[in-house]
Amino acid sequence: MGFTDAIKHNLSNITNFEGRAARPEFWWWILAVWILEVVVGLVLGRGNGFIAFVAYVVYLVLWLATIAVGCRRLHDTGKSGWLQLLALIPCVGVIVLIVFWVQPGTAGDNAYGPPATA
């Protein structure tokens, strides 16, 4: 899955917390979110009123889609999506999540469904 495919797939699955996501799908999405956050921050971040509201809505949509793909990525490794709550632990939680996210997915079917296509 390439950059644009990952963006299209994750935007169409914003509220899908079921199934599995392959590593390329997840990491291309993370790159896209970082780029979009920088662009939105530079273009809309300095505005007041309605422009700031639009920026917050964009951030909310990106955050929801990122939580969903992170959940599916954890499912691909055979772990529960609820482990994303580890991010609430300062410093250590995010490091543990990154370690989980970089692991290869389980081969074949697991409790969360068939393997994700890369």
N, C-alpha and C positions, 0 to 999 in steps of 0.2 A: 504494500500500500504506500503510495507516494504522498507528498505534501498536500496537494489539492484534494486527493481522495480522502485523506484523513480528516480534513476540514469539513468536507461535504458530509461524510459519514457521521461525524460527531455532532454537527449542527442538526442533522436529521434525527439524532438519538439523544437529544438534550436531557430528556427525563427517563432514559432507558438505563436502569440500574441492574438489568439482568443480562446474562450471557457473558461472553469473554471478549477481551480486546488484546490483540497482539502487540508486541513491543513497538513496531514501527508506527502503528496507529496511535498509540499513546504518546510517544516522543515527538512525532510530527505535530500532534495537537499541542503539546506543551510549547514547542517552538513558535507555533502560530499564535498562541495566547500571549506569549512574551512580546512578540512583535506588535500585536494589536494593542496591548496595554501601553506600550511605549508610544505608538501612534496616537491613540486616544488621549493619553496623558499630555502629549505635546500639542495636539490640535484642540481638544475640548477641555482639558484640565484647568485652564486659566479662566474659563468663562464663569459667569455668574448666572443664577436663576435657571432658565430652561436648558441652557447648554450644559451646565453642571449636572442637571437631572438626567440628561441624555447620556452623559458619561457614566453616571452611576448605574443606569439601566444596562448599558453595554457591559460594565464590569460584573453585574449580577448575572447576566446571561452567560458570560464566559466562566464565571465561578461555578454555576450550576452544571454546565457541560463538562467542566474539568472534574468535578466531583463524580459525575456519572462515568466518565471514561476511566478515572482512577479506580472506581469500584469494579468496573469490568476488567481492568488490568489485574487487580488483585485476584479476581475470580479465575483468570487465566493461569495464575500460579497456584491455584487450589486454596486460596485464602479468602476469608470473609471480607466484604467491602467495608464492614464496620471498623476494620483496622485503620481506616483513614482518620478515625478519632485520635490516633496516636499523634497527629499533627498538633493537637492541643498541648502536648508536652513540649515545653520550650527546648529548642535546639535538638535534643535527642530524637524526638518523635519524627521530625521530618527526615532525619538521616536514616532512621529505621525504614521509613516508607520508601525512600529512594532505593535502599537495598532490596526491598521487596519488589519494587517496580522494575528493576533491571534484571531480575532473575528470569530465566527462560520459562515459558509456559509449560504446563504438564502435557506430555504426549498423549494423544487420544482423548477420549471423553473423560470428564471429571464431574463432580457434583453440580457444576454450574453449566454443563452443556458440552457440545462438541467443540473442538479446537477452533480458535479464531483464524480467519484467513489473513495472511500477512500481506 
